[in-house]
Amino acid sequence: MLRVTTLLALAIFAVGPGTIRGENPSSVERWGIFEASLKGPETGNPFLDVTFGASFRLGYRVVDVEGFYDGSGTYRVRFMPDTPGEWSYVTKSNRRELDAKSGKFLCKAASSSNHGPVRVRNTYHFGYEDGSPYLPFGTTSYAWAHQGDKLEEQTLQTLRDSPFNKMRMCVFPKSYVYNTNEPQYYPFPRDSSGKNDFTHFNPEFFRHFEGRIRDLMNLGIEADLILFHPYDRWGYQSMPAEVDDRYLHYLVARVAAFRNVWWSMANEWDFMKSKKLSDFDRFFHIVQETDPYRHLRSIHNGTILYDHSKPWVTHASIQGDDFSKDPVYLSDYKKPVVWDECKYEGNIQRRWGNISAEEMTRRFWRGVTDGAYVGHGETYLDPADILWWSKGGVLHGQSPTRIAFLRHLIQTRAPDGLYPVPNQKYAAASTRDGSFYLYYFDLNQPAEMDFELPKNGKFKAEIIDPWTMTTTAVPGEFGETFTLKLPGKPYQAVAFEKLR
Amino acid sequence: MLRVTTLLALAIFAVGPGTIRGENPSSVERWGIFEASLKGPETGNPFLDVTFGASFRLGYRVVDVEGFYDGSGTYRVRFMPDTPGEWSYVTKSNRRELDAKSGKFLCKAASSSNHGPVRVRNTYHFGYEDGSPYLPFGTTSYAWAHQGDKLEEQTLQTLRDSPFNKMRMCVFPKSYVYNTNEPQYYPFPRDSSGKNDFTHFNPEFFRHFEGRIRDLMNLGIEADLILFHPYDRWGYQSMPAEVDDRYLHYLVARVAAFRNVWWSMANEWDFMKSKKLSDFDRFFHIVQETDPYRHLRSIHNGTILYDHSKPWVTHASIQGDDFSKDPVYLSDYKKPVVWDECKYEGNIQRRWGNISAEEMTRRFWRGVTDGAYVGHGETYLDPADILWWSKGGVLHGQSPTRIAFLRHLIQTRAPDGLYPVPNQKYAAASTRDGSFYLYYFDLNQPAEMDFELPKNGKFKAEIIDPWTMTTTAVPGEFGETFTLKLPGKPYQAVAFEKLR
């Protein structure tokens, strides 16, 4: 899909007091990752003892960025420049050898496949920072990045050929039914009895993990990072508050410079018995205060919705399947609504993991024609317990092809998103400029339907079958009030595109 | 289906002061209709001026019954005896020629197809008074009895070959979309401008209507009579209170003796703008106080449920399709729950009239496996606007065959009804004695499922496809906890029947 963006991860060498120079003139594309590394203290506990960061400057503008200790005496600071030009920077540390080192680099124009981070746009929708469209058609594979290279690379290959442009994924490994394997890496050092050393991080874990974020970035896929979750047997769900906070700072310092990062404070926040609501508020605050790039922030619920109207939430990330609430969520939150978990296509015993491909397709259509967005997941039984929803691998289901069809339709006809059409008896949405209307009749099977389109416009009409992915043009031009014959079967859609 | 029950509607002649003798010794079967008629005043307004009724006696037991004026100087009183033996009666009137006339008749055993009226049984279920099972599998055709003999007889022919054993039907004619025709008869006399004379009834209307109740009775179909409804252009929805009440007395006097009558105070009571909640309470009271046979009583909602926990409501008659409320309704009301309107199979534009046959089938299965009951209706577009839901005629849909399959299953396996199995992840119900279990997986498509059946029992297992109506025996015997392989497709059921 997208061409691989060359990432510059230059080793920068201190060549004299106060100056850092690379071996070559350093340059990075806009929304790429600039990285400076310095050698510093290895003794004591650098994770706790050493502060390190840098101020990046373009003209009079200064952006302060936290750095991080990467082990073996190496300190790094990463930066995602959002503006072309010659940036300079100077480090800041409580250790002389890491402090007040300066350098500069050139930020060039972005390559063609690099559109910058995704932002909220027009209240209810998203878009890339360069102005190009972004419509989330996401999937979920909670622990895919903790499965070892072989399976992880298969997952990436699957994603490459999939319609999905967002991946919900946990930072911490996952312990749950079908998830009994140990991760390849642990985020904290552990002794032989499995006791965590929460005073250190395991840089190898994070290097691997951020490599997978980069892999997604290179595929044009947003990495919707789940920072905490309850499915755990190693102790990561119930760390002391100061460890939670240090972890957030460390993670943000390492990965915020990846333009495809989104922050999800938790999966099923209300199922985390050792945390209070105020803990999640605090996590939002830390991430918001630490991330210089204002990546998207949300939080996913079990049964109790977090109050997505809180100002630090950029969009509502919802588990549920009652799409009749779409108008309420949209009007209450005044933010994009993403049904990140509407159950999974599959055949396992659990209710949340055995909806059909037809039902998943229905949910995508219903959400989109309500003016919201929907996320995919898949849970087909597998002899090796490799279920996409958690471990990745390959997709077995029939919904992704239909989701691709829908994504193509919306991207080509409504790249800036769809808005609910008021006072309709069925799900109906249109572009803001009224050039495109999409009606979805869900389980209803009308054989005819009255429509009312804006006065003085002429539209072409198409009947769309979301499952067979057939689009049938209706002869004639349509405007104002008229009646169309419909197929009289369930799950059909009608599109109108303005001719003049 | 059922053999026609001979109805005795004997003309009784007064042959001397204080005595009525029939031409032949009068007899009537148990739960049949005894009728006595007398000649009385024709002048003035007999509907308002003349009181008439009778006391029926068996041993020391006395049952007071209201009579009615049937026009042309004829007064009738009807009685449904519930106990075999020699009954006597004496009339009561404010007119000498109708007062204190007595007679007797023999109540014989019921014929084989006559099981008496339907009663609530075991809190959540129904049964005929003779103890034989009655499981409501109803349909709706609001105005079928106001369409003229040709169509009405076609409707009866359709019902004869259908699985339906209850018909929801309005006493008053209906005015609504697809319902623009005038009725054959009007319940009140009208002048040439269409003004109603609410001081009289039109006996011809009621004679015709009660004939249709009798036709249903002869088919073994309960007549769920809707006493008021809002879809009206003749003024019947907004009559003065004293006319409402007189109408109820007149109707009860005429038709309560039909053993297949149920009383539904209204269709969409909350959509009747000219009535208050207290009016419907009053209607319940009148019917309850006037009907000697305690026929079933309920009321159907638009969007606001009547409080079915009120003591005069015998069962909850519900419009809606959120079956997740079944446990709440069952536990709140402690009464049978009947989803009398869960939308209609059809293809019209309205949301309530275009669900698929598959969806209707799903709703029946879901309701029944929740321990409730569901009603059918059908609204396919018709060139002559003959939609079953309102006018009857023929059925076009595919759900009735599936409803017949389900009715047969429940009648043979669980004739006394199903009770929810506690703490299940999917809809599941069993007979009270635990001899039969029925699980329904609805839109979920598990490929395997853990079950837990009572200890020390051995069961045979069957996988049921409600749509293809295929039942596949699973080899082996099952008990306690075990796992079954399932088809991994939506809308499947599993039945367990106890072997020992």
Interface residues (C-beta under 8 A of the other chain):
Chain A: G346 N347 I348 Q349 R350 R351 N354 I355 S356 E358 E359 Y380 L381 K425 Y426 F441 L443 N444 Q445 P446 A447 E448 M449 D450 G488 K489 P490
Chain B: G346 N347 I348 Q349 R350 R351 N354 I355 S356 E358 E359 Y380 L381 K425 Y426 F441 L443 N444 Q445 P446 A447 E448 M449 D450 G488 K489 P490
